Amino acid sequence: MTARKKAMLFMFVDYMVCLLLQLIGLLILSWMFRFSWGYVAYSIIFTLIFFGMIFSRAHNTAKHNLLHKDLTKTRAEGLLLASPLAIFNTLLILLFALIQANIIPLRDLIIDTVYSFPDNAPRIKTDVFLIDYITGFMRVWFGGLIGFMPEKTSPLVLLVSPASTLLAGFLGYFAGLKKFYLLDVLVTAKKKIVDKFNE
């Protein structure tokens, strides 16, 4: 398997790892949700974690390609690496938007009926629509964005995921080609601060 195909495949793995981290994060960071800013902070944290994972994957691929002179070293390679995951998520979002707008007529399809029995009251019938299950899946699959859409699941907000995937892939690969390392920047900045403090 080529380095490109391996990177493309592992970006899907990174996405799944990020989903798992988001579920764990719901438990660890649950104290934040008592505050008005909690869900937004949760989404920012996990959007940055996902961005960092894709950036790192593209960066490592660029480092590998620099060692092999016959491999692609164009700036657009980062976009190409991230495109399968971005396209997959964009297609999911498009399908969801078409169902939500009832262009694909599945939104009002009833797949279950639930009865509740409140105390001293007649039973209440509740229909469960297919869109309810689909919306639930989308909110889990794009769980890192949940804080940006507290009630209504907006396909436009969901587009943040494929956009950040492409941006992270492009920037990561470009940084790798330029041999730019974030750790070096942090060490240099720390040294400058210490030197300034010692003056």
N, C-alpha and C positions, 0 to 999 in steps of 0.2 A: 504494500500500500504506500502511495506517495505521501510526502509530508503535507501536501495540500489537502488530500482526501482525509488524512488522519486528523488534521486540524478542524476540518469541516465536521467530521463525525464527533470529535471531542467537544465541539461547541454545543452540540445537543446534550452530551453528558454533563457539561458545565451547567446547562440550563436546568437539568433534572436535579443536580446537586443544589442549585440555587433554590429550587422549589422545596427541597427537603429542609434547607436552612431557614426558609421563610416559615415553614410549619413549626420548626423548633423556636424560631424567633417570636412567633405568636405567644408561646408559653413564657419564654424568658422576658420578653418586653411587654407583657400584658399590663404591668403597672402603668405604662405610658398611656394606655387607652382611656384612663380616667380623666386625662387632660384633653382640652380641645385640639391641641396640636399633636396628640399622640399618634393618630393614624397617618398623618402627613409625614411625621418624623420617621415612622416605620417604613413608609414607602420610599422616602429619600434614602434611608440606610440601605435597603435591599436593592434599590435601583443602582446605587453606587457599587454595591458588592457585585452585582451581575455585570455592570460595566467593567469593573476591575478584572473579573474572570475572563471576559471576552478579550479585553485589552491585553492581558497577560498571555493568552493563548496565541493571539496574532503576533505579539512581540516575540515570543519564543520561536514561532514559525519563521519570522524574518531573520532571526539570529541563525537558525538552521540553514536558511537559504543563502545567507552571506558566506557560509562555509563551503557551499557547493556552487561553484561558479556557473554551472549549466542551468540552475533553477531560476525561476522568475523573481525579479527584484523590482518590479514596477510598483508605484504607489497604489495603483488600483487593485493590487493583489489582496490587500486587506479587505476591501469591499467584497471581492470574490469569495474570500474565505468565510465571511459572515453572511453571505447572501442566502445559502440554503436555509439556515435557521430563521433569518428575517423573512424570507418568502413563505416558509411554512406558517409562521405566526401571522403574517399578513393575510394569508388565505383563510386561516381560522377566523380572524377578525372580520373579513369580508363576508364569509358564510354567516357568521353571527349577526352582522348588520343586516343582511338580506332577510334572515329569519325574523329578526326583531322588527323590521319595517314591514313584514308580511309580504315581501316580494316573492320569497319562497314560502308558500302558504302552509307553514307548520306551526306558527306561533299559537294559534287557538286550538290546537289539537289536544284534547283531554286524554291523559294517559292513566289517570288514577282519580279516585274520589275518596276523600277522607271524611270521617264523621267524628265529631267531638261531642262529648256529653257533659256540659257544664252542670253544676249542682242546681237542682230545682228549675231546670230550663229544658225546653225541647232540644233534641239533638240538632246539631248544625252540620250541614253538608258543605264541604269545600272541595271544589274541583282543582286538581293539580294539572297544569298545562305543561306541554313539552318544553316551552320556552323557560319555565322555571328550572328544569333540570339543566338545560343548556346554559342558562345564565350562571347557575351554580358552578358548573364545570369551568366556564370562562373566568369566574372570579377566583377559582383555585389555580388554574393554569397561569393566569396573570396576577397571582397573589401579591406580588411586590408592588402593584399599582393600586391596591385596594384603598389606600388612604387618599388617593386623588379622586375617588368616585364613591363616597360613602353609601349612597342609596342607589341611584340609577347607574347601571353598568353601561358606560358610554364607549362605543367603538372608536371614537376619536381619541379618547384618553388611552385606550389600549394600544393605539399606534405608537405610543412612546416606546414600547418594547422593541418592535423591529427597527425603529429609528435609532435607538440607543445601541442596538446590536451592530448596525452598519457603521455608526460613528466610532464605536469602540474598536471594531475590526480595522477600520481605516487608520485611526490614530495609533493603535497598537503596532500595526505593521510598519507604519511610517517611522514611529519612534525606534522600532527595532532596526530598521535600515540605517537610521542616523546614529545608531548606538547610543541612544538617549535612555538613561536609566533613572527612574524616579528616586531610587535610593541615593544615587550620587548627588542629585539635586538637594535632597533633604540633608545629607551630610555636609554639603557645601554651605547651605543656608545656616545650619547649626554652627558651623565653624565661624561664619561671618558674625553671627549674633554673639558668640562667645568672645571673639576678637573685639567687637564693638563695646561689649560689657567691660572688658579688661583695660580699655583705653583710659 
